[in-house]
């Protein structure tokens, strides 16, 4: 299932939607949002073209993150429905941390060390995103920021478990 070309076709379809959303955002003067969507699409395509390094599920994850974010920006869903922003704050770090985790499993030592390191990567990404939101003036309330960071941490935790579970069994890693 992880090497299925069907996953790549699904990812391509979602990426095309996100690319279209990026173009729509650009034509409506939302260049920052358009650039973010284009970045997700480029990343999805890059992972899709480097299949020997990452399974297609990661391409699909980036395409899904791009598609969900595109829906949020095009339909302005960040605060209505209330839960949408929280779903994005779980899925986006999940996607990034799962890919980083997959690429770095061999270098992280024991599985428990790997899990802790990947959660810290997710927290760092969440903090960086919240700082970015603060710099461009779109940050919400203090409670919203804390909830976003909690969701980022949940996404990173799930991603570390996910990438560890889909990584091919390697005795040297799993016996440490």
C-alpha positions in Angstrom: 0.0 0.0 0.0 2.8 2.5 0.8 4.3 2.1 -2.7 1.0 2.3 -4.5 0.9 4.5 -7.6 -2.8 5.2 -6.6 -1.5 7.3 -3.7 0.6 9.3 -6.1 -2.4 9.9 -8.5 -4.5 11.0 -5.5 -1.7 13.3 -4.3 -1.4 14.7 -7.8 -5.1 15.5 -8.0 -5.1 17.2 -4.6 -1.8 19.1 -5.5 -3.5 20.3 -8.7 -6.4 21.6 -6.6 -3.9 23.4 -4.3 -2.0 24.8 -7.2 -5.3 26.2 -8.6 -6.1 27.6 -5.2 -2.7 29.2 -5.2 -3.3 30.8 -8.6 -6.8 32.0 -7.4 -5.2 33.5 -4.2 -2.6 35.3 -6.3 -5.2 36.8 -8.6 -7.0 38.1 -5.5 -4.0 39.8 -4.1 -3.2 37.2 -1.4 0.4 36.7 -2.5 1.6 35.4 0.9 -1.1 32.7 1.0 -0.5 31.9 -2.7 3.3 31.4 -2.0 2.5 29.1 1.0 0.3 26.9 -1.2 2.8 26.8 -4.0 5.4 25.8 -1.5 3.3 22.9 -0.3 2.7 21.8 -3.9 6.4 22.0 -4.8 7.3 20.0 -1.7 4.7 17.3 -2.6 6.1 17.1 -6.1 9.6 16.9 -4.8 8.7 14.1 -2.5 6.8 12.4 -5.3 9.8 12.5 -7.6 12.2 11.1 -5.0 10.3 7.9 -4.3 13.4 5.8 -3.5 13.8 8.1 -0.4 10.2 8.4 0.8 7.2 6.3 0.1 4.3 7.9 -1.8 2.3 8.2 1.5 4.4 11.2 2.3 3.6 12.9 -1.1 0.0 12.3 -0.3 0.4 13.9 3.2 2.0 17.0 1.7 -0.8 17.2 -0.9 -3.4 16.8 1.8 -1.8 19.5 3.9 -1.7 21.8 0.8 -5.3 21.0 0.0 -6.6 21.7 3.5 -4.6 24.9 3.8 -5.9 25.9 0.4 -9.5 25.4 1.5 -8.8 27.5 4.5 -7.3 30.4 2.6 -9.8 30.4 -0.3 -12.9 29.9 1.8 -11.5 31.9 4.8 -12.2 29.0 7.2 -9.7 29.8 9.9 -12.2 30.8 12.6 -15.5 29.5 11.2 -15.9 26.6 11.7 -14.0 26.9 15.0 -12.3 23.5 14.7 -10.8 24.1 11.2 -7.7 25.9 12.5 -7.0 23.2 15.0 -7.2 20.4 12.3 -4.7 22.3 10.2 -2.4 22.7 13.3 -2.4 19.0 13.7 -2.1 18.0 10.0 0.5 20.4 8.9 3.1 19.6 11.6 2.2 15.9 11.2 3.1 16.1 7.6 6.4 17.9 8.0 7.6 16.0 11.1 6.6 12.6 9.6 8.8 13.4 6.5 11.7 14.7 8.6 11.4 11.7 10.9 11.4 9.3 8.0 14.6 10.9 6.7 16.3 11.0 10.0 15.3 7.7 11.8 18.7 6.0 11.3 20.6 8.9 12.8 18.5 9.4 16.0 19.5 6.5 18.1 17.0 4.6 20.3 13.3 4.8 19.3 12.5 6.7 22.5 15.2 9.3 21.6 13.7 9.5 18.1 10.2 10.1 19.4 11.4 12.8 21.7 13.5 14.5 19.1 10.7 14.5 16.5 8.2 16.0 19.0 10.7 18.8 19.8 11.0 19.4 16.0 7.3 19.8 15.8 7.2 22.1 18.8 10.0 24.2 17.2 8.0 24.4 13.9 4.9 25.4 15.8 6.8 28.2 17.7 8.3 29.4 14.4 4.9 29.5 12.8 3.4 31.4 15.7 6.3 33.9 15.6 5.7 34.3 11.8 2.0 34.9 12.5 2.9 37.5 15.1 5.3 39.3 12.7 2.7 39.6 9.9 0.0 40.6 12.4 -2.4 37.6 12.1 -1.9 36.0 15.4 -5.0 35.5 17.5 -5.5 35.6 21.3 -3.0 34.2 23.8 -5.4 31.2 24.3 -5.6 30.6 20.5 -1.8 30.6 20.3 -1.6 28.1 23.2 -4.2 25.9 21.6 -2.4 26.1 18.2 0.9 25.0 19.9 -0.9 22.1 21.7 -2.3 21.0 18.3 1.1 21.3 16.7 2.6 19.1 19.5 -0.2 16.5 19.1 0.5 16.5 15.3 4.2 16.1 15.9 3.7 13.3 18.4 1.4 11.4 16.1 3.9 11.9 13.2 6.8 10.5 15.1 4.8 7.4 15.9 3.6 7.2 12.3 7.0 7.5 10.6 8.5 5.0 13.1 5.7 2.5 12.4 5.9 2.8 8.6 9.7 2.7 8.5 11.0 -0.7 7.2 12.1 -2.9 10.1 15.7 -2.5 10.7 17.2 -4.6 13.6 20.0 -2.2 14.3 17.5 0.6 15.0 14.8 -1.3 16.8 17.2 -3.2 19.1 18.9 -0.1 20.7 
